[in-house]
Amino acid sequence: MINNARVTLADLLLMFLYLEILTMVGLYFESGKLPVRFPLYIAMVAMARYVIVDIKEMDNIRLLGVSASIVLVALAVLVIRYGHVRYPYLEDMEKSASKDTNLRN
């Protein structure tokens, strides 16, 4: 961007990907945990960026393949989200139980 002295759409979309990765790393250092959903969100944004930037050079099959990949990753996020709601971690259950006890007192 500095050498070209201009900012393109591809540069902006790439900057947002970098920001998402830095946010994920910051969350990891803050909590010591890395949610599986964050890399999946980043993957969906990266594939959407690929479609937006390279749509002129894409043929129909490649566009359908990338679109199907985005849908599959979105379904994976839904399955993981359902699993977290249906089968929460024990430590999350203990935290919510202690919050309920504190609220009652």
N, C-alpha and C positions, 0 to 999 in steps of 0.2 A: 504494500500500500504506500509506503514511504517512497520507494523507488519510482513507482508509477505516478505518484502525486494525485491519486484518485482512489475512491472507494467504490467497489462494485457490490452487487447483491451477493455474489459468492463470498466475498470477504466478510460481509456482515453476518451471513449465515454461519460461516466458519468461526467467527468470533463468538457467536452464541453457543456453538458446540464446545469451544474452549471454556466458556463461563460455566456451562453445565458440568463439565469434567472437574473444574476447580471447585465448584460447589460440592460435588460428590466427595472429593478428597477432603475438603474442609469438614464435611459431616462425619467422615470416617475418623479424622483426628479428634473431633470433638466428642463423639460418642463411643468410639472404638468398634462400631458396627458398620457394616456396609450393606444397606438394603439391596436386595437383588433387583428390585424394580428400577432403581436409578440407571444402571447400565442399559436396561431394556428401553427406558425412555430415551436415553441418549442414542441408542441404535435406531429407534423410530425417527428421531429428528434427523439423524445422519442420512437415513434412506430417503426421507422427504426432501432433504437438501439436495441429494443426488438427483432426484426426479426434477426438482425445480431448476437446477443449474444446467443439467444435461438433457433436457427434454427434446431439444432440437435434433440431437444426434441419436436419440433412442428409437429403436424400432418397436413395433407393437408387442412383440413377445417379451422383450426386456422390460417394457413398461408394466405389462401384466405381472411379470415375475417379481419386480420390485414392489408393486402394489400388494401382491399376495404375501410377500414377506412382511410388509408392514402390518397387514391384517393378522398374520400368524403371531407376530411379536405382541400385538395388542391383545390377542386371545391369551397368550402366555401371561401377560400382566394381569388380566382378569382372573385367570386360574390361580395365580399366586396370591392375589388380593383376596379371593374367596377362601383360599387355604388359611390365610392369616386371620380372617374373621371367624371362620368355622373352627379352626384348631389353633388358638393363640398360644404363644410361648408361655411357659410356666411363670417366668419372671414378670411378664406383662400382666398375667392374672393376679399375681401377688401384689403388684403395684396398684392395680385397680381395686383390689380388695382392701388394701390399706387406705386408699383414698376414700372408699365408701365408709370405712370405720371412722375415719377422722371427720367426715361430714356428719355422721350420726351423733358424734360427741359434741 
